[in-house]
Amino acid sequence: MSNYMPSDFSTPSKKGGVDTISHTHYIFPVLKNSDILQCMSEVGIEVSKPELTEPQRHKDKIRKIFWHLLDYCCGVTEEELQGKTPKGMDEIVPESELELHDDFVDILFFKEMRHFMKTCGITDFSWKDLHYPTAKRLRCQLSAIINMAKFREEQLGLYEQLNEPRTELLEVLERLHTENEELRRQLEEVQAESSIKMEEFDRVAKECQELESDIARSNKLQASKREEATLLKKEVTTLKDELASATWTLQETQAEEDVLKGQIVSSPDRRKRELQMKKDYLEKEKEETRRLQQEITDGKAKMARLQQAIKDLQETMVLQRQVLDEASKYEEVKSQVEETKKEVEANQQKTAEIEESTEQAERSLFRLEEKLSHTRKQYNMKMDAVQDRLDVAREQLLIVEKERRDGMAKVEAGEAEVQNLKEQMKAEQEQTEEEIASMIAAYKELEKAFYDRNEKRMQAIEAAT
């Protein structure tokens, strides 16, 4: 849309070929028809000059123009208003009153247009402007809407300019929130894994303690078995020595028996006694041999028990090696737990940094919102100042118009007086004509000076606004 905006805030008109100024004032500039056509073409609304100059002949077209402007500035469409029409009206309203509700959309359209025109500065918008439009009022109404559209475009640009960094900060904040949530989720997973590993660590530690106690018991049992095996080895050695000695004694006895058999004498009683003694001695030796054999059997049983103890000891040593392996695994799990703790601390530190970045982004967003609020306040103050200057300019313009009317009244009074003098003083016509000529010349100089002063004041007012 064009940036052209005249500084005349009144409705100009022409009378007798001379530009005059109306006493109706608006808070917006009243544009020329050419400017209105240019602005309307820029927003994509087709309007012709006859439609502006003779709107009463193009009522439907003017209505469509208002529809387009309402949609362009407020986003209100005809379909949207039709959607607000109550459904099932024929079921609620009697048939005799249905015709009263046929123009429900027109009522909503007029309501929206009246509110929109009031916002633009036209407070007297009525049904007549839709059904019997006039060129003058249509021109003012379109000027008001164009002024509002320009104001809206400027404010939208300012809003987009101020909102762009805010949007970027919101995106950064959203991204930081997402990363924070992801890190929190990862932290929870790591904590859960750490909890599981700690439970496994406690279980392994408990198993290690149980294995250590089993190893201690096995060591004690192994020591007792070693002592018992040593004693058994000593007893076996002693028994072997005794068995060898008994065998050697038996062999000697048998040899003596063989020798004595050859030396048998005829005394049977003595021989019987000796034989009985030998039998008793032999029985004792046999008894001793059986005892030694029993001790040997017991020694073999003890040796079997010793071998079983040695086997148990070997199994215990295997268990010890397994315990050592579990202990090494325990150390690995312990190191993994330490690494996990370090990762958790690093994630917590990163989470703290992200939270700090989030707080900084929120502070920046708050500062931008304060800046936006301050800019709005400054804009409102500037608008108030412009309105004050506009009021002052209007007052000065009224004063100038009053002075002009007073001057015209004086001129008319002078002309009447001159006419009376012409009628009363025909005899002194030449003298009177000279006086009239001098008065006309003075009046022209006065009028020229007055117009020059009026033009300077208007230029000063335009420069001030």
C-alpha positions in Angstrom: 0.0 0.0 0.0 1.3 3.5 -0.8 2.9 5.5 2.0 1.2 8.7 0.7 -0.8 10.4 3.4 -2.0 14.1 3.0 -1.6 16.4 6.0 -5.1 17.9 5.5 -7.3 16.4 8.2 -10.5 18.0 7.0 -12.9 17.3 4.1 -12.2 19.7 1.2 -14.7 20.6 -1.4 -15.1 23.1 -4.2 -17.7 25.8 -4.5 -17.7 28.1 -7.5 -14.2 27.1 -8.5 -12.7 28.2 -5.2 -11.3 25.7 -2.6 -13.2 25.9 0.6 -12.7 24.0 3.9 -15.5 22.2 5.6 -16.1 22.3 9.4 -16.2 18.5 9.8 -13.0 17.2 11.3 -11.7 13.6 11.5 -8.8 11.9 13.2 -7.6 10.6 9.9 -6.7 12.3 6.5 -9.5 12.4 3.9 -7.9 11.2 0.7 -8.6 12.1 -2.9 -10.4 9.7 -5.1 -7.2 9.0 -7.1 -5.3 8.1 -3.9 -8.2 5.9 -2.7 -8.2 4.1 -6.1 -4.4 3.6 -5.9 -4.6 2.2 -2.3 -7.5 -0.1 -3.1 -5.7 -1.5 -6.1 -2.6 -2.2 -3.9 -4.6 -4.4 -1.6 -6.2 -6.2 -4.5 -9.7 -4.7 -4.4 -11.1 -3.5 -7.8 -12.8 -0.1 -7.5 -13.7 2.3 -10.4 -14.0 6.0 -10.3 -17.8 6.0 -11.1 -18.3 3.7 -8.1 -16.7 6.4 -5.8 -18.4 9.4 -7.4 -21.8 7.7 -7.8 -22.0 5.0 -5.1 -25.9 5.1 -5.1 -25.9 3.4 -8.5 -23.5 0.7 -7.4 -24.9 -0.5 -4.0 -24.0 -4.1 -4.5 -20.5 -3.3 -5.5 -20.0 -1.0 -2.5 -21.3 -3.7 -0.3 -18.8 -6.2 -1.8 -16.0 -3.6 -1.2 -17.0 -3.4 2.5 -17.0 -7.2 2.7 -13.4 -7.3 1.2 -12.2 -4.6 3.5 -13.7 -6.3 6.6 -12.0 -9.5 5.5 -8.6 -7.8 4.8 -8.5 -5.8 8.0 -10.4 -8.0 10.5 -10.3 -11.4 9.0 -14.1 -11.7 9.1 -15.5 -13.5 6.1 -19.1 -14.0 4.8 -18.8 -17.8 5.4 -17.8 -17.2 9.0 -20.9 -15.0 9.6 -23.1 -17.5 7.9 -21.7 -20.1 10.3 -22.9 -18.0 13.2 -26.5 -18.2 11.9 -28.6 -20.4 14.3 -29.4 -23.8 12.9 -33.0 -25.1 12.8 -34.5 -21.6 12.8 -37.7 -23.0 11.2 -38.2 -25.3 14.2 -37.8 -22.5 16.7 -39.4 -19.5 15.0 -43.0 -19.6 13.7 -43.6 -19.5 9.9 -45.1 -16.1 10.2 -41.9 -14.7 11.6 -39.3 -16.5 9.4 -39.1 -13.5 7.1 -37.8 -11.4 9.9 -34.8 -13.7 10.3 -33.9 -14.0 6.6 -31.4 -11.1 6.9 -29.6 -12.5 10.0 -26.3 -12.4 8.1 -26.9 -8.8 7.1 -27.4 -7.9 10.8 -24.2 -9.6 11.8 -22.4 -7.9 8.8 -23.8 -4.5 9.9 -22.7 -5.1 13.5 -19.2 -6.0 12.5 -19.0 -3.1 10.1 -20.3 -0.6 12.7 -17.7 -1.8 15.2 -15.0 -1.7 12.6 -15.9 1.8 11.4 -16.0 3.0 15.0 -12.5 1.7 15.5 -11.4 3.5 12.3 -12.9 6.8 13.6 -16.3 6.8 12.0 -18.8 6.8 14.8 -22.0 7.5 12.8 -22.0 4.5 10.4 -25.6 3.3 9.8 -27.8 1.2 7.5 -28.1 4.2 5.2 -24.3 3.9 4.4 -25.0 0.4 3.1 -28.4 0.9 1.3 -28.1 4.6 0.3 -24.4 5.5 0.2 -23.2 8.9 -0.8 -19.9 9.9 -2.4 -18.9 12.2 0.4 -19.5 9.7 3.2 -18.1 6.8 1.2 -14.9 8.8 0.6 -14.5 9.6 4.3 -15.2 5.9 5.2 -12.7 4.5 2.7 -10.2 7.1 3.9 -10.7 6.0 7.5 -10.3 2.3 6.5 -7.2 3.0 4.5 -5.7 4.9 7.3 -6.4 2.1 9.7 -5.0 -0.4 7.2 -1.8 1.6 7.0 -1.6 1.9 10.8 -2.2 -1.9 11.0 0.6 -2.6 8.5 3.1 -0.4 10.4 2.2 -1.9 13.7 2.5 -5.4 12.2 5.9 -4.6 10.9 6.9 -3.3 14.4 5.4 -6.3 16.0 7.2 -8.7 13.7 10.5 -6.8 14.3 10.1 -7.0 18.0 8.6 -10.5 18.0 11.4 -12.1 15.8 14.1 -12.2 18.6 11.4 -13.3 21.1 10.4 -16.1 18.7 14.1 -17.1 18.4 14.5 -17.1 22.1 11.4 -19.2 22.6 12.7 -21.7 20.0 16.0 -21.8 21.9 14.2 -22.1 25.2 12.0 -25.0 23.7 15.1 -26.7 22.4 16.9 -26.3 25.8 13.8 -27.7 27.5 13.8 -30.7 25.1 17.5 -31.2 25.7 17.0 -30.9 29.4 14.2 -33.5 29.3 16.4 -35.8 27.3 19.3 -35.4 29.7 16.9 -36.0 32.6 15.7 -39.1 30.9 19.2 -40.3 30.3 20.1 -39.4 33.9 17.2 -41.5 35.1 18.3 -44.4 32.9 21.9 -44.1 34.2 20.6 -43.9 37.8 18.4 -47.0 37.2 21.4 -48.8 35.6 23.6 -47.6 38.5 21.0 -48.9 41.0 20.9 -52.3 39.2 24.7 -52.4 39.1 24.9 -51.4 42.8 22.5 -54.2 43.6 24.7 -56.6 41.6 27.7 -55.1 43.4 26.1 -55.8 46.8 25.2 -59.3 45.7 28.7 -60.0 44.5 30.1 -58.5 47.7 27.9 -60.7 49.7 28.9 -63.8 47.7 32.5 -62.8 48.1 32.1 -62.6 51.9 30.4 -66.0 51.9 33.2 -67.4 49.8 35.8 -65.8 52.1 34.2 -67.4 55.1 34.0 -70.8 53.1 37.7 -70.3 52.2 38.5 -69.7 55.9 36.7 -72.8 57.0 38.4 -74.8 54.2 41.8 -73.5 55.2 41.1 -74.6 58.8 39.9 -78.0 57.6 42.9 -78.3 55.3 45.2 -77.5 58.1 43.6 -80.1 60.4 43.7 -82.7 57.5 47.4 -81.9 56.9 48.1 -82.5 60.6 46.0 -85.7 60.6 47.8 -86.9 57.4 51.2 -86.2 59.0 50.2 -88.3 62.0 48.9 -91.1 59.8 52.1 -91.1 57.8 54.1 -91.4 61.0 51.8 -94.3 62.2 52.1 -96.1 58.9 55.9 -95.8 59.0 55.8 -97.2 62.6 53.5 -100.0 61.6 55.7 -100.8 58.6 58.7 -101.0 60.9 56.9 -103.2 63.4 55.6 -105.4 60.6 59.1 -105.8 59.3 60.4 -106.6 62.7 57.6 -109.1 63.4 58.2 -110.8 60.0 61.9 -111.0 60.8 61.1 -112.4 64.2 58.7 -115.0 62.7 61.4 -116.0 60.2 63.9 -116.4 63.0 61.4 -118.4 65.0 60.7 -120.7 62.1 64.4 -121.2 61.6 64.8 -122.0 65.3 61.9 -124.4 65.0 63.5 -126.2 62.2 66.8 -126.4 64.1 65.0 -127.6 67.2 63.1 -130.2 65.3 66.4 -131.8 64.5 67.4 -131.6 68.2 64.3 -133.3 69.6 65.1 -135.7 72.5 63.2 -138.5 74.0 61.6 -136.6 76.9 58.1 -136.1 75.6 56.9 -134.1 78.6 59.6 -131.5 78.3 59.1 -131.4 74.5 55.4 -131.0 75.0 55.9 -128.2 77.4 58.4 -126.6 75.0 56.0 -127.2 72.2 53.2 -125.7 74.2 55.3 -122.7 74.9 56.2 -122.4 71.3 52.5 -122.6 70.4 51.6 -120.0 72.9 54.4 -117.8 71.6 53.2 -118.5 68.1 49.6 -117.6 69.0 50.9 -114.4 70.5 52.9 -113.7 67.3 49.8 -114.5 65.2 47.7 -112.2 67.4 50.3 -109.5 67.1 50.4 -110.1 63.3 46.6 -109.8 63.1 46.8 -106.6 65.2 49.4 -105.3 62.8 47.3 -106.3 59.8 44.3 -104.5 61.4 46.5 -101.5 62.0 47.6 -101.7 58.3 44.0 -101.9 57.2 43.2 -98.9 59.4 46.2 -97.1 58.0 44.9 -97.8 54.4 41.5 -96.4 55.4 43.3 -93.3 56.9 45.3 -93.0 53.6 42.0 -93.1 51.7 40.6 -90.4 53.9 43.8 -88.5 53.5 43.5 -88.8 49.7 39.9 -87.6 50.0 41.1 -84.7 52.1 43.7 -83.9 49.4 41.0 -84.0 46.8 38.8 -81.7 48.9 41.8 -79.4 49.3 42.2 -79.3 45.5 38.5 -78.5 45.1 39.0 -75.8 47.7 41.9 -74.4 45.8 39.7 -74.4 42.6 37.1 -72.5 44.6 39.7 -70.1 45.7 40.7 -69.4 42.1 37.0 -68.9 41.3 36.7 -66.5 44.2 39.8 -64.6 42.9 38.1 -64.4 39.5 34.9 -63.2 41.1 37.0 -60.7 43.1 38.5 -59.4 39.8 35.0 -59.2 38.3 34.0 -57.3 41.5 36.9 -54.9 40.9 35.8 -54.4 37.3 32.2 -53.8 38.5 33.5 -51.4 41.1 35.4 -49.5 38.5 32.3 -49.4 36.2 30.3 -48.1 39.1 32.9 -45.4 39.7 32.8 -44.5 36.0 29.0 -44.5 36.1 29.1 -42.1 39.1 31.5 -39.8 37.2 29.1 -39.9 34.2 26.2 -39.1 36.5 28.1 -36.2 38.0 29.0 -35.0 34.5 25.3 -35.2 33.5 24.2 -33.4 36.6 26.7 -30.6 35.8 25.5 -30.5 32.2 21.9 -30.4 33.5 22.8 -27.5 35.8 24.5 -25.6 32.8 21.4 -26.2 30.7 19.1 -25.0 33.5 21.3 -21.9 33.9 21.1 -21.3 30.1 17.3 -21.7 30.3 17.2 -19.1 33.1 19.3 -16.7 31.0 17.0 -17.3 28.0 14.0 -16.6 30.2 15.6 -13.4 31.6 16.4 -12.3 28.0 12.8 -13.0 27.0 11.6 -11.0 30.0 13.8 -8.1 29.1 12.5 -8.2 25.5 8.9 -8.2 26.8 9.8 -5.2 29.0 11.3 -3.5 26.0 8.2 -4.2 23.9 6.0 -2.8 26.7 8.3 0.3 27.0 8.1 0.7 23.2 4.3 0.5 23.3 4.2 3.1 26.1 6.5 5.4 24.1 4.3 4.9 21.0 1.1 5.8 23.0 2.9 8.9 24.4 3.8 9.9 20.9 0.3 9.4 19.7 -1.0 11.5 22.6 1.5 14.2 21.7 0.4 14.1 18.0 -3.2 14.3 19.0 -2.5 17.3 21.2 -0.7 19.0 18.4 -3.6 18.2 16.1 -6.1 19.7 18.5 -3.9 22.9 18.7 -3.7 23.0 14.9 -7.5 22.7 14.7 -8.0 25.5 17.2 -5.6 27.7 15.2 -7.4 26.9 12.0 -10.7 27.8 13.5 -9.2 31.1 14.7 -7.9 31.8 11.2 -11.3 31.0 9.6 -13.0 33.3 12.1 -10.6 36.1 11.2 -11.2 35.5 7.6 -15.0 35.6 8.1 -14.6 38.9 10.0 -12.5 40.3 7.2 -15.0 39.3 4.6 -17.8 40.9 6.7 -15.7 44.2 6.9 -15.2 44.1 3.2 -18.9 43.6 2.5 -19.7 46.5 4.9 -17.2 48.7 3.1 -18.7 47.8 -0.3 -22.2 48.7 1.0 -20.9 52.0 2.3 -19.3 52.7 -1.1 -22.6 51.9 -2.8 -24.4 54.3 -0.5 -21.8 57.0 -1.1 -22.2 56.5 -4.9 -26.0 57.0 -4.7 -25.8 59.9 -2.3 -22.9 61.8 -3.9 -23.5 61.6 -7.7 -22.4 65.2 -7.9 -19.1 64.5 -6.5 -18.7 61.4 -8.8 -15.1 62.1 -9.8 -13.9 62.8 -6.3 -15.9 59.8 -5.1 -14.5 57.5 -7.9 -11.0 58.6 -6.8 -11.8 57.8 -3.2 -13.4 54.5 -4.2 -10.3 53.6 -6.4 -8.0 54.4 -3.5 -10.2 52.3 -1.1 -10.3 49.4 -3.6 -6.5 49.6 -3.9 -6.1 49.7 -0.1 -8.6 46.8 0.2 -6.7 44.7 -2.4 -3.4 45.3 -0.5 -5.1 44.4 2.7 -6.6 41.3 1.2 -3.3 40.3 -0.4 -1.6 40.8 3.0 -4.3 38.9 4.7 -4.0 36.0 2.2 -0.2 36.0 2.5 -0.5 35.9 6.3 -3.2 33.1 6.1 -1.0 31.1 3.7 2.0 31.5 6.0 -0.1 30.3 9.0 -1.3 27.3 7.1 2.3 26.4 6.1 3.3 26.8 9.7 0.5 24.6 10.8 1.3 21.9 8.2 5.0 22.1 9.2 4.0 21.7 12.9 1.8 18.7 12.2 
